[in-house]
Amino acid sequence: MARTDPHNRVRYWRDTQVPGLALLAADFTRHDYAPHSHDAFVIAATEAGGSEFNSRGRTEEADRGRLLVFNPAEPHSGRMARSLRWRYRSFYLDGRAVATVAGSLGIAETPYFTSNVFADPDLIAAFLALHRALDEGGDPARRDELLVAGFGHLVRRHSAPGKSMPTAPRDRPLLRRAIGIMEAEHGAPLTLETLGQGVGLTAFQLIGLFKRTTGMTPHGYLTQIRLQSAIRRLRAGDPIAEAAVAAGFYDQAALTTHFKRAYGITPRQFARAETGRTAAPRNFGQ
């Protein structure tokens, strides 16, 4: 179970000027992120305290001296570990936002980052300044300047255009088939045995396949597919309870548990920000 604390504070909202750009400001005293991924680039800068995270088979620190960057669909997890507090700001850029930024930078290919951690003090300061400017509003010219300069320096220094983490050739067709079954049947109960039979593997072999190729367990990957299904339904305005069941979760409470563990916010907070029904909420559970 994810640990939460009544003193945790989190805000999530959509930027009104850049389509596809979402932002989060979090102040955690106790929270663990379960293994998860996003359908967007994630960039996070720490303002105080820190945490540790696991990605690509390594455990690293998140603190004021490190900028975190995750590619779309790149699994990662996190926990407070030794820190008593973690206050950070993060950006989420889906395909629309990436296209906007790429156009401003004059690049054609979607960038790929070969590391998750960059210890560039000026980049950290730039992204914190950008996040605060987007949070506070103000002069659009300054916002645009910070946006283009921050992402421009990040891409120029640390991206490898078009590069991705390769999968072993023998694993690719098996993984595609397994994911295809998950995507087609995520709304129904799925067992390891059933999924394994669909691709000709034992349950043990299936676990090995997913760990090698995605860094997640089959159940963890299936949970991500279900979360993404719920997200699409929430964006469309579906009630949370209906979105939960249609996505394959037992009920709204189960969706809320997984949503908070993966993203640090509740489905209700997400729905409010995505549909624009209210201002960005400030506390868990609102």
Beta strands, then each sheet from edge to edge (+ up, - down):
strand 1: 9-14
strand 2: 21-28
strand 3: 33-36
strand 4: 41-49
strand 5: 51-55
strand 6: 58-62
strand 7: 67-70
strand 8: 76-79
strand 9: 86-93
strand 10: 117-118
sheet 1: 1+ 2- 9+ 4- 7+ 10-
sheet 2: 3+ 8- 5+ 6-
end
